[in-house]
């Protein structure tokens, strides 16, 4: 009996499932595959029932977004197991619907997790599905954030994406593991409260991993496992909605997790940096994205009090403050002023 559930959240992704789900089912014999349907209105569920009846389905009544959709789906999955008299899974693997996987891809991650009980979550090396010699933007070979909250990866810093030449093959602790292919212990997921549905989408996995790390649990990348991510299937780069979610959620992420002695200074600096980013959008003629930045900041101020209880809990339960994998430098300064465009250059 499998101890791992690969859980794919689907919203109107019939075309993606037709293209990528067969590789997941074929090449993941160590796991059960479950599709959580997030209120799709296309023929996703009908196609899945006809073409791949062995894949379990869980249907949600509407689109709850990435974070809440997954959170509800995992809870329902546990309920289904309990009602069937089956033990809960040991591991969830959250996998995007636009990910292709090769044979044996899960083995290294599962072996590592079995051997390292101090580690709560991990990710594979994530490569670009349409250019497999390149790292993929969403997670590459493990994620970090800088002193001001900007995410980056081994293999991707801002818009600079590296070619995979074996330079990031070691298993290392990371600040966050990509939500495109996140293997997490079921017990750890629920212990820290799981994905925060209020994020809707974007950076929710960073928030989850930050909580894990601050409470002393490990997060690593296992590059011996490899997956190929198409990326940008739901909200492509340059989309104003995506810009809004990234700016708003990054501020919420910092507010929820930054230690008290750093929060005010970081937020003051971020106001001016966000203003500069909005000006760049304006100069490029991206009026919707310019507005998205200020709408994000407005909504952050409006939502901040709702997140106060979570902030207090996170600070109370933290045993690592700051988290070692959060860098102390400004990524903007290193990248744009000092010209350090790759992860290795940042640490020279």
ChimeraX attribute file (.defattr): number of C-alpha atoms within 10 A of each C-alpha:
attribute: neighborCount
match mode: 1-to-1
recipient: residues
	/A:1	9
	/A:2	11
	/A:3	14
	/A:4	22
	/A:5	22
	/A:6	23
	/A:7	27
	/A:8	25
	/A:9	22
	/A:10	25
	/A:11	22
	/A:12	18
	/A:13	22
	/A:14	20
	/A:15	15
	/A:16	17
	/A:17	22
	/A:18	17
	/A:19	14
	/A:20	19
	/A:21	25
	/A:22	14
	/A:23	16
	/A:24	22
	/A:25	19
	/A:26	12
	/A:27	17
	/A:28	19
	/A:29	14
	/A:30	17
	/A:31	21
	/A:32	20
	/A:33	21
	/A:34	22
	/A:35	22
	/A:36	23
	/A:37	25
	/A:38	25
	/A:39	19
	/A:40	18
	/A:41	14
	/A:42	13
	/A:43	12
	/A:44	20
	/A:45	22
	/A:46	12
	/A:47	15
	/A:48	19
	/A:49	13
	/A:50	9
	/A:51	12
	/A:52	14
	/A:53	11
	/A:54	13
	/A:55	14
	/A:56	15
	/A:57	19
	/A:58	18
	/A:59	15
	/A:60	16
	/A:61	9
	/A:62	13
	/A:63	17
	/A:64	19
	/A:65	19
	/A:66	22
	/A:67	23
	/A:68	21
	/A:69	24
	/A:70	24
	/A:71	20
	/A:72	17
	/A:73	24
	/A:74	23
	/A:75	11
	/A:76	16
	/A:77	20
	/A:78	16
	/A:79	14
	/A:80	14
	/A:81	13
	/A:82	12
	/A:83	9
	/A:84	9
	/A:85	9
	/A:86	12
	/A:87	12
	/A:88	17
	/A:89	19
	/A:90	14
	/A:91	23
	/A:92	22
	/A:93	26
	/A:94	22
	/A:95	23
	/A:96	25
	/A:97	28
	/A:98	24
	/A:99	25
	/A:100	22
	/A:101	22
	/A:102	15
	/A:103	13
	/A:104	14
	/A:105	17
	/A:106	23
	/A:107	14
	/A:108	16
	/A:109	22
	/A:110	19
	/A:111	10
	/A:112	15
	/A:113	20
	/A:114	11
	/A:115	10
	/A:116	11
	/A:117	11
	/A:118	12
	/A:119	21
	/A:120	23
	/A:121	28
	/A:122	31
	/A:123	32
	/A:124	29
	/A:125	26
	/A:126	29
	/A:127	27
	/A:128	23
	/A:129	19
	/A:130	12
	/A:131	13
	/A:132	16
	/A:133	13
	/A:134	20
	/A:135	26
	/A:136	28
	/A:137	25
	/A:138	23
	/A:139	29
	/A:140	32
	/A:141	32
	/A:142	30
	/A:143	28
	/A:144	22
	/A:145	21
	/A:146	17
	/A:147	15
	/A:148	25
	/A:149	20
	/A:150	16
	/A:151	21
	/A:152	25
	/A:153	26
	/A:154	22
	/A:155	28
	/A:156	25
	/A:157	24
	/A:158	15
	/A:159	9
	/A:160	13
	/A:161	19
	/A:162	20
	/A:163	17
	/A:164	20
	/A:165	10
	/A:166	8
	/A:167	12
	/A:168	19
	/A:169	15
	/A:170	12
	/A:171	16
	/A:172	14
	/A:173	20
	/A:174	26
	/A:175	28
	/A:176	34
	/A:177	31
	/A:178	28
	/A:179	23
	/A:180	24
	/A:181	27
	/A:182	23
	/A:183	27
	/A:184	23
	/A:185	21
	/A:186	21
	/A:187	15
	/A:188	17
	/A:189	20
	/A:190	13
	/A:191	10
	/A:192	15
	/A:193	13
	/A:194	23
	/A:195	24
	/A:196	19
	/A:197	17
	/A:198	16
	/A:199	22
	/A:200	18
	/A:201	20
	/A:202	21
	/A:203	25
	/A:204	25
	/A:205	21
	/A:206	22
	/A:207	24
	/A:208	20
	/A:209	30
	/A:210	28
	/A:211	24
	/A:212	28
	/A:213	27
	/A:214	22
	/A:215	19
	/A:216	18
	/A:217	18
	/A:218	20
	/A:219	27
	/A:220	24
	/A:221	31
	/A:222	24
	/A:223	23
	/A:224	15
	/A:225	20
	/A:226	23
	/A:227	25
	/A:228	26
	/A:229	30
	/A:230	21
	/A:231	20
	/A:232	12
	/A:233	13
	/A:234	11
	/A:235	13
	/A:236	11
	/A:237	12
	/A:238	11
	/A:239	14
	/A:240	19
	/A:241	16
	/A:242	18
	/A:243	21
	/A:244	23
	/A:245	20
	/A:246	19
	/A:247	21
	/A:248	25
	/A:249	24
	/A:250	24
	/A:251	22
	/A:252	24
	/A:253	21
	/A:254	20
	/A:255	21
	/A:256	23
	/A:257	23
	/A:258	23
	/A:259	17
	/A:260	11
	/A:261	8
	/A:262	13
	/A:263	15
	/A:264	13
	/A:265	11
	/A:266	17
	/A:267	16
	/A:268	10
	/A:269	11
	/A:270	15
	/A:271	13
	/A:272	11
	/A:273	14
	/A:274	17
	/A:275	15
	/A:276	12
	/A:277	14
	/A:278	20
	/A:279	17
	/A:280	14
	/A:281	18
	/A:282	15
	/A:283	10
	/A:284	11
	/A:285	11
	/A:286	17
	/A:287	14
	/A:288	16
	/A:289	24
	/A:290	23
	/A:291	16
	/A:292	24
	/A:293	24
	/A:294	17
	/A:295	16
	/A:296	22
	/A:297	20
	/A:298	12
	/A:299	14
	/A:300	20
	/A:301	14
	/A:302	10
	/A:303	14
	/A:304	15
	/A:305	11
	/A:306	12
	/A:307	15
	/A:308	13
	/A:309	11
	/A:310	16
	/A:311	21
	/A:312	12
	/A:313	12
	/A:314	21
	/A:315	19
	/A:316	10
	/A:317	13
	/A:318	19
	/A:319	14
	/A:320	15
	/A:321	14
	/A:322	16
	/A:323	20
	/A:324	13
	/A:325	17
	/A:326	20
	/A:327	18
	/A:328	12
	/A:329	13
	/A:330	14
	/A:331	24
	/A:332	17
	/A:333	11
	/A:334	15
	/A:335	17
	/A:336	10
	/A:337	9
	/A:338	11
	/A:339	12
	/A:340	18
	/A:341	20
	/A:342	20
	/A:343	17
	/A:344	12
	/A:345	11
	/A:346	16
	/A:347	8
	/A:348	6
